[in-house]
Amino acid sequence: MRSVQLGISRQALHHNLQVVRDAAPYSRVLAMVKADAYGHGAQVVAETLAEADGFGVAFLDEALSLRAAGIQRPIVILEGVFSDMEMFEAVRQRLAVVVHQEEQIAFLENCKLTGPVDVWLKIDTGMHRLGFSPEAAVTAYRRIRAARLVGEIGLLTHFSAADELDSVQTEKQIGRFRGLQQVLSRHGERPLQDSLANSAAILAWPASHGAWVRPGIMLYGCSPFADRTAEELGLRPVMTLTSRLISVRHIKKGEAIGYGGAWVAPRDTRIGVVAVGYGDGYPRHARNGTPVLVGGHSVPLVGRVSMDMITVDIGDLPVGIGEHCVLWGEGLAADVVAAHAGTISYELFCKITNRVRREVW
């Protein structure tokens, strides 16, 4: 049996959700489980976090998979639906939908079911990706409210730079959002649920918390900030990717390692071969020096990552064939590995392939 294994810690998930609740004690929590819960397994995460107030997915099929698995908590489809048939199915399955363009309002108006379906009206406050401008939102809101099957209506936006604490962008976005709420209030509209805060805003922008917060990466134990570690934020890694040494080679000074001879030994040393590669989801562009824990010791990646193996410089450490290796997770932050690979932890998590064995603790 191959040695690569992905461990998922339920205890860490519970802990990280509590960090969210401690940071935003007056908000309900919409836990982000899109992209298979950032590669952690949407069903496992949703079952584990049954105390969350709801779950966020990207598109209809992700929501239907959770319903089919028996998840009955509220589910919000963040990209909304894109046909009359999808709207029909969303209503039938009691899924809340985000509306960010006029065509989606028409799906609400044309749906043959009587509902109700909860709707989140997305406002573009500065991300400029999806959503109605604040100026167009009043008309959109009134059309949504007039649709016969609509239940609760909320306002939602997304921050483009909440992780940049020295940027004024987030304050501007909050101001535009709150301004729209005031406009609706002056027009006599009922109080609306609101949702602004992603992981970074939950931790750094309390004015954005509102009725609902939407934690993503912090639930999985990583920091949303470049200059603050997950450990500093009190977060615990949920995913730990491990393998074992399958070979140890004695290498002389000047000998090259791996494809293209990309690393040349500066001294006589020992090279360990770890059974993991880009075929498992380990980042192919991880640079020489990327840390790997071998028998609890931090050693550098050397040579190019191949499909099934990586090589590490173990020197004279007391480790041998069969030694336990941690690629990221408990003891080695995914954020650190991602930085060495020129990417972010989100991508590491999402690229784990199906050939990696999974175990839930």
N, C-alpha and C positions, 0 to 999 in steps of 0.2 A: 504494500500500500504506500502511495506517495506521501511524503512527509508534510506537504504544505497544508496548513490548517488555518481557518479563520474562526476566532472565538468572539462571541458576542456576550457581553456582560449585562444581564438584566439589572443587577444591583447598580451599575454605573448609570444606566438609563434612569432609574428611579431617582438617584442622587442628582443628576443633572436637571431633571424636571423640577426638583425641589429648589435648585439654584434659581431657576426661572421664577418660581413662585415667590421666593424670597426677594428677588429684584423687582418684581411687579405684583405685589400682594393683592392689589385691588382689580386685577385684570383676569379674565378667563384666558385659557391657553389653547391655541390652535396649533397642535404639534405637527410640524412639517414631515410628512412621510412620502413625499414625491420622490421619483427616481429610485424606487424600491427602498425608501427610507435611507437615501444617500448611500445605497449599497449595503445597508445593514439588514435588509429584509423587512418589507413593509408589514407583513402579517405578524411577524415576531414582535416588532416594535409596537404596533397598535395593540396587540394582546397584552404586552408588558405594561404599556402606559394607559391602561384602562381608566386611570384616574384623570387623564387629560380631558379637557372639556370638548375637544373635537380634533379632527385631523384634516390636514391640507394636502391635496394632491394636485398634479398639474393638469390632468385631462381625464375624460370620462372613464376610459378603460381601467385606469389606476383605481378609481373609486369603485367600479363594479367588482374588481378583484377583491377589495376589502369587504364589500357586502357579501360576496360569495363565500368568503372565509368566516362569515358570521360576525363581522364588526358592525355594531349597531349604533355607535356614537355618531354625532353629527360629522359630516364630511363636506368640505368645501372644494369645489373644482376651480382652481385658481385661474386657468385660462378660459374657463367657461366652456360652452358647447358651440358646435359649428354647423348644426343642421336641425331641422324640425324634429327629426327622429331622435337625435341625441337629447334634445330638450324633453321630449316625451319620456325617454328612458330615465333622465335625471329626476323628473317629477315622480315617476313611478317608483323609483328607488329612494326617494326622500333625500336627495342630494341637494345641497345649496350650490348655487352657481354664481360666479363672478360675471358681470356684464361690463365690457370695456369698449364696445362699439355698437353702432345703431343696428346692424344686422342681428345682433343677439337680442335686442329689445323686440324685434319683429318675431323671433322664435317664441318669446314669451307671449306675445299677443296672439300668435297663431296656434298655440298648443291646444289640443283637443281635450286634454285632461282638465279637471277643475282644481287641481292643486291640493293643498297649498305648497309652494316652493319658496324657500328663503333665497333672497337675492342680495348680493354685494355689488354695489355700484363702484367701479374702480375709477379713481380720479388721478389724472396725470398732473402731479405737482412739480415735476422736474426731472423724472427719470426718462421721459420721452420714449417710452417703449410701448406701453399699452395704457389705455384709459382715456376718459373724457377730460377735456380742459375744464377748469373750474367754471369758466363762462358758459360752457355747453352743458354742464352737469345738471343745472336746475331743470331744464327741459327734459333731459334724459330721465331724471328722477321722477318727474310727473308722469311721463309715459309708463315707466315701470310701475308706479303706484296705481295707475289706472288699469293695468292688466288684471284680469279677474282671478288668476290663479296665484297671485303673489302673496306670500305671507309676510314675514319680517324682512325689512330692508336695512342694509348697513352701508356705510361708506368705507372705502378701503383705498390705501395708497401704498407705494413702495419707495423706499429710500435708495438713492444712488450712491451715497457717500457717508452713511452713518458710522462707518469704521474710521473715518478721518475726523478726529476730534478737533482739529484746528481749522476745519472747513466750515464756511457759513451756509453751505448748501442745505444741510439738514434743518437748520433753523428756518430757512426760507420755505422749505417744503412743509414744515409743520405750520408755519404762518398761513400759507396758501390753503392748506386743508382746513384749519380752524376758521379761516375767513369764509369758506364755503359753508361750513356748519352754521355760522352766524347768518349768512344770507338765507339759508333754508329756514332758520328759526324766525327771521323777520317775515317770511312768507307764510308763517303759520304752520309749517310742517312739524309733525311730531318728532320727539327726540329720536335720534338714530344711533344704532350701534356703530362703533368705529373701530378700525384696526389699522395701525400704522407701523408698529415696531417689529423689526426683525431682530436677530440675535444681538447685533451691535447696538441697536437702539434700546433694547431691553436693558442692557448693561450700562449704557452711557447717556441716554437721552430720556430721562423719566417723564418729561413733558409729553412724550409721544405715546405713552403706554395705552391710554384709552380703555375701551371695554374689552378688547381682545388683543393679545400679543401673539406673534407668529414665530416661535423659536425654530431654528433649523440647525445650523452647524453646532451651536452650543449644546444641544441635546445629545450630540454624538461625541462630545468631549473635546472639541477643538475651539480655539480662540478665534473670534471674528476680527481681531486686531493684529496688526503687524508687529506692534511693540509690546504686547502683553501676552504672556503664555497662558495656556489653559490652566496650568497648575496655579498660577497667580490668581486666576479668576475662580478657583475652587472647583474646576470641572475635572471629571475623570474620563479617561478613554473608554469608549464602549467596544470598539473593534481592536483586536490584537491579531496581527498576521504573523504566523510563526512557521518555521521549517527546521531542518537539521543539516549539519555538515554531512556530505556524502563522500568527501575525499579530502585528504590533506597531502599537499605536494611540497617538497623541498625545492626551492628556487634559488639560483645563484644570482649574484649581482649582475645587472646588464641584460638579464633574460626578460623577454616581453610576455605579456599575459593577454590571452583572448584574441578576439577578432581584431585584425588591423594592428595588433601589437600596441594598443592604445595606452598601455601603462608598462613602464620598464622598471624593474626592481632596482632601487638605489643601493641595495645591500643584500647579502644572503638572508633569506627569510623563508617562512612557511606560508603557503597559500591554501586557504580553505575554500572548498567549493560548496555552496549552499544550493539546495534543491528548490529554487524559485527563480522565475524569470518573467519576461513580459507576457508570456503565455498564461501566466497566473494573474497578471495585473500589476506586477512590480514595474515601476516606470522605466522605460527603456533609456530615457535621457538622464537618469540619475548620474551625477558626476563622480569622478574619482574623489574619494574622501567622504562620500555619503555614509553616515554611521549605520552600523548593524550591530546588534547585541549578540555576541556568541558566548554562551556559557556565562552570561551576565557581564561580560567585558565589552566595551565599545570598541569596535575595530572598523577600519575604513574599507569601503568598497574600492576595488581596483580593477581596471579593465572594463570593457563594455558589457552591459547587461545583454544576455542572450535569451532565447525563448524559454529555456528551462532551467537555467543556472545563472548564478552570479559568483564572482570570486572576491574574497576578502583577504586582507593581509593580517594574519594572526600572529606573526612573529614567533616569539618563544612562549606564548601563553600556554598554560596547561590545559589545552582543549584538544579533542580528537574527533574521529569519525563518530557520528551519532549525536554530537553536541547540539543542544537546543539553541535555536537562533530566533531572535525577535526582529522582524523587519520594520514594524511600527506598532504602537499600542502601549501596553503596560511596560513602563520603563524607558520608552523611546517615543517621543511625541511625533504623531503623523505630520504636524506642522513643520518640524525640523527636517524630516525626510523630504517633504514636498518642496521646501525651500531649496534643497540641494538638487532637486530635479527640475527646478524652474517652473513649478506649478503650485497648486493649492491642495489642501487636504481633501476638499470636496471631490476633486478629480481622482485622487488616489482611491478613495472609497468606492466611487462609482465604477471604476474600471476593474474591480476584482472579477475574475471570470468564473464560469460555472464549474470548471474542473477543480476548484479549491474546495476542500471539505469544510463544512461549517459545523460548529458546535455552539449551542446556546448554554451559557452557565446559569 
